[in-house]
Amino acid sequence: MNAGGLGWSAGRVGAGRAVAVWWRTRRAALATARAAGPPLRVRAPGAVLTAEPGPGGGLVHCERSVLRIVVAQGGAVFVGWDAAGPEQPEPRGGSGAGGGTCPPPDARATLEPDTAGGWRVVSQRVLVTVGREGSVRLRTPGGVLLRHDAPPRWWEAEPGAGGPWVQRSRVRADARFLDPGGGPLRTGGRRVPAQLVVSGAGTHLVVHSAAAEGGLRLREGVPGDGSAHDRPGRCDVRMSAGPVAYWVLMGPMERAVREWVGLTGGEG
């Protein structure tokens, strides 16, 4: 047999081995997937369908979830997906349940149609808007944007089965993430800690529900210089189970922390 024939034969054998290795790898991957159960599908709330106004806010019905917005007396804002209700956040290093008192809703504030096609809640301390896709924006009474929470995402094997949740947020380019106890806020951790977000436009404190374990991934923004564009800060909250539920307490810093202490009944 000539050299050309040997080369062709060796190439065919090599190709056959490669196919065999690919097939064995593929079968092993399929077997692992079957053993792990049905595949998880990523889900999102979907478009806003209707709204039910109520004291302090109300319910916003999306295609696959219900968003509850409550603005309390004093300006604290509760945001809860899957219609989660207001609850006290856990004190620092606490027992798993809040020890304070939920403030009553601001009866003068309620959900009303927004000019952008979504809904809004107007109060003396904060302006909350809900976009047509379920995003939540918090602004100062003068309309300056402080925080933009995108609609959450969650993973489930079948509709309604639940699973891990993630929510991505944007804050102002000059904002800095601080721990309410002092110092920069550390990323990660078994619990989702409070976020004290300080910027030139205002301060707000975010406290997520401690019902599930989770962690943070933070990236502070960069203000534009000259003709450059601002790069907003980002915060990803990942929870082992849902739903996403949290309080937002508006500044200044001392007042936000004091209201947090009132909610938890613990020490800030």
N, C-alpha and C positions, 0 to 999 in steps of 0.2 A: 504494500500500500504506500502511496506517495505521501509526502509531507502535507500536501494540501488536504488529503483525505483524513489524515490523523488530526489536523487542526479542526476540521469540521466536526469530526466525531467527538473530540474533547469539548468543543463548544456546546454541542448538544447535551452531553452528559452534565456539564456545568449548569446549563439552563434548567435541566430536569431537577437537579439537586436544589437549585434556588426556588423552583416552584414548590417542591416538597417541603422545604423549610418554611416558606410563606404559608402553605396550607396548614402545617402543624401549628404554627404561631396563631393563625386565624382561628382554628378549632379551640385552642387553649383559651383565647380571648373570649370566644362565644360561651365556652363552658363557665368561665369566671363570671361573665355577665349574668348567665342564667342562675348561677348559685347565689349571686348577690340580690336577686329579685328583679322585679320589673324596672326598666329604666326610668330615671327621674326626668320630668319635663319642666322646663322653666315657664313660669306663669307671671302675669302682670295684671293689675286691676282692670285695665281696659278703659274705654271711653266712659265719660260721665253720662249717665242716662237721666236721672232725676235728682231732686234734693228735697229734704224735709226740714224746713226751718224749725228752730226751737230756741229756748232760752240760752243765750250765750253762743249760739251757732246752730248745730243741727247735724243731720246725716246726709252725706253725698253718696248716692248709689251709682257705682260703676258696674261694668259688665260682669266682673268676677269678684268683687269685694265691695264693702261698704266703709266709707271713711267717716269717722266722727270728729267733728271740730267743736271744741268748747272754749270760749274765752271767759275766764273767771273774773270776778270782781278784783280789781287791782291790776289786771292785764295779763296774768298768767294764761298760757295757751296749752290746751291738751289736744293731742293729735293721736287718734287710734284707728288702725285698720282692722278689718273684719268686725267693725262696730264695737271694738274694745272700749270699755268705759273708763272714766277717770279713776285713778287710784293713786295712793301715796307712793312716791319712790322710796326705795330702800335707803336707810341711813348709811353713811360711810362705814364699811366693814360690818354691816348690820346683820339682822336676823332673818332677812328674807321677806319681811313685810314692813310697810311704812308705819310709823307711829304717830304721824301728824294728822291734820284735818284737811280734807279737800275743800278749797274755798268754793262758795256758791257761785253759780254762773252769773254773768253780767246780763241782767234781764233786758237792758237797753240794746244789746247787740244780738243780731241774728243773721242767719244766712240770707243773702239777697243776690239777685242776678248781677254779674259783673259785666262791664262793657266789653271785655275781651271774649265773652262767650262762656265763661265759667261762673264761679260764685265767689262771694267775698263776705267777710265779717268785719265791720267797722266798729272800733271802740276808741276810747280816749288815749290808750297807751299803745295800741298795736293795730295794724291793718293786716288781715290774713286773706289771701286770695287762693282759690283752688282752680287750677287750669282744667281745660276740657279733657286732658289725659290723666288727671289725678295728681298733678304736681301741687305742692304747697309752698307758697312764698310768704315770708314774714317781712313786713315793712314798718318803718316808723310811721307815726300819724301823718307826717308830711310826705310819705310815699317813697322814702329812700329804702332800697332793698338791702336787708341784712342777711337773709338766708333763703336758699332755694333748695327744697327737698324734692328730689325726683320721686316718681311713683316707685314703691318697693318692688322687688322681684322675689319670688319664692320657688322652691322646687318640690314637686310632688309626683308620686308614682301613679296616682289616679286622682281625678277631680275631687277636691274636698279632703284629701288625705293629709294635707299639711306637710311641712318639712322646713328646712333651713330658709332663712330670709336674709336679704341684703338690701340696704338703702344707701344711695349715694346723694351727697349734699354738696352744695357750693356756698361759699361765704365770700365776703369782700376780699379784694386783693391785699389790703393792708391788715386783714384780721390775723390775730394770733390765738392759738389754742393754749389755754392755761388750765391747770388743775385748780378747782375751787379752794383747795388747801394751800395753794401757793406753788409757783414754779411751772415750767412747761409741762404740758400734758403728754404722758407717755403713750405710745401706740401699743396695741395688743392687749393681752391680759384675758383672764377667764371671764371676768365680768365686764360689762360695758360701763365705763365710768362716766361721770358728768363731764360735759364740755363747757368750759367758760370761754366764750368767743369775744374777744375785745378788738374793736376797730374804731377808727375815727368817727364813724357815723353812729356808733352806739354799741352797747354790750348786751349779750344775751347768754343765758345759761340753759343747756339742754340736758335733761335727765331721762334716760331710757328706762323702761320697765326692767326690773331685775328678775322677771319670771323665768328667763332662759339665759344660758351662758352665751357669751359673745365676745367680740373684740373690735378694735378700731384700727383703721389705717388712715393716717393723716398726711396731708401735703399742704403746707402753707403757701399762699399765693405770692405773687410778685407784682407790685405796682408798676405801671408803665412809666417809662422815662422819656419825656419829650413826645415824639410821635408814636412811640411804641404802645401797644395795647396792654391793658391790665390782664394778668393771669390770675383768675380767682383761686382761692384756697379750696381744698376738697377734703371731704370726710366720708369714708365708707364704714358703715356699721353692719357687722355680720352677726346674726343671731342663730343659735342652734335650732330654735323653734320660734314660731310666730305666735301671735301677730306682732307687728311693729306698733309700739305705743310709747309715747313720751310726752313730757312737759317741756315747754319753752318759757323761761322766765326772763322778762326784759329788764335791762339795766336802769340806772348805773350799777356798777359792780357790787357795791355794798348792799343795795336794795335787792338785787337778784339773789345774792347768797343768803340774805336774811329771809327772803320768801322761801327759798329752798329748805332752810332749817325749819321754817314753819310747816312746810309740807311733810317733811320726814319725821319731825319730832326729835331729830338727832342733832349732831354737831356737824358744821360745815368744815 
